[in-house]
Amino acid sequence: MQRVIILSPAHPLRGGIASSTERLAQELQQQGSEVVILSFSLQYPKLLFPGKTQYTTDPAPNELDIRPVINSINPLNWLKVGRQLAQLQPDLIISRFWLPFMGPALGTILRTAKKRTPAISIGITDNVTPHEQRPGDKALTRYYLGGCDGFIVMSKSVEEDIRKFTSLQPVAYTPHPIYDNYGPISSRKAALQQLGLPEGQRYLLFFGFIREYKGLDLLLQAMALPQVRSLRLQLIVAGEFYGPEAPYRQMVEDLGIAEAVIFRSSYIPKEEVGLYFAAADLVVQPYKTATQSGISQLAFHFEKPMVVTDVGGLPEIVRHGEEGYVVPITPQAIGNAISDFYAHGREADMTKAVRTGKARFDWSHMASKIREMYQRLKTPNS
């Protein structure tokens, strides 16, 4: 496994998949592999992208070979990139898959390359069944999966989804590693000053791109419950809306919680991410559906307890009653967890558990799992 090619978004594209791919590449390089990331020259057409921009102004990561060559909608490009990939003579091809829309491009690149190289092909499947489903998803996903020899999953629910498509390729589970490439932990006082927030207040944090399945509406309803309202907390909603913002603003007004909600509704640059986590006492992820979540791994890195809903792989990450709460998908359950955290002074013990538990998500674990899968596929009868 001396030369590794990764097909994935990477800088200057923004988002959790790009960031985690860069971190994985750094880990593989530290372990002795030569790594090239083949990223996208065009990831999403503007008509299909719900945000304001696909690009970050953050500086490029150090010492990574990132080549923006993949056009997601140009079949001739897919054939060209597949041939170029084979010419790089990789031992291993890793591809990131998170959306059926990417199935034709990635599936064609993999098939074209595999005709010209004996390289092993491993897919890291963030999602197999999308959160927001559309006609044709299954066919596009099946086409991508057919280009892989094996898979790494970061939640057991994704493994179950893969098995709905195929029983032939091997699948290995490893938890999503922590996002430890977002800088050091800031002091709460310094973070509040930089964010322009008063120090005498307690804060909850909802962080990341805002889509319907992430359940912000449930959290807003929880904020209006008497046991939460009496705590006089403020909820920071930090992230860009990937859908209409107005319904959430209207809900805040209708619930009478305008004084309790702070919207920072724009993309949060990398250098500011740690400030929001440092400012918060508790990170809340009220998701209606999920596989795994990079937000949980940011919370582990910044050593913050969490409330997560009992969906997908989230209960595999957060140990209920230790590092936070795993609750049903209802405003009442979310509100009860928030109330318990403050009413019973859980912050110190849960923060200590998060600090200890983050070792479970070191990047070396994922790199080792990839190497094990590579060896298994290279010598299948051993």
Protein Blocks (a to p, Z undefined) as FASTA:
>chain_A
ZZccddddddfbecjklmmmmmmmmmmmmnopacdddddfblbdfklpmbfbfcdfbdcd
ehiacddfbcfklmklmmmmmmmmmmnopabdcdddfbfklmmmmmmmmmmmmmmoccdc
ddddfbfbdfbdcehklmmmmmmmmmpcbdcdfbfklmmmmmmmockbccddddddddfk
gopaddfklmmmmnopafkbccdddedjddfklommmmmmmmmpmklmmnopacddeddd
ebdfklmmmmmmmnopmmmpccddbcddfklmmmmmmmpmbdcdfbfbdcbdfklmmmmm
nopacddddehjllmmmcghilmccddddfklmmmmmmmmmmnopmmmmmmmmmmmmmmm
gfklmmmmmmmmmmmmmmmmZZ
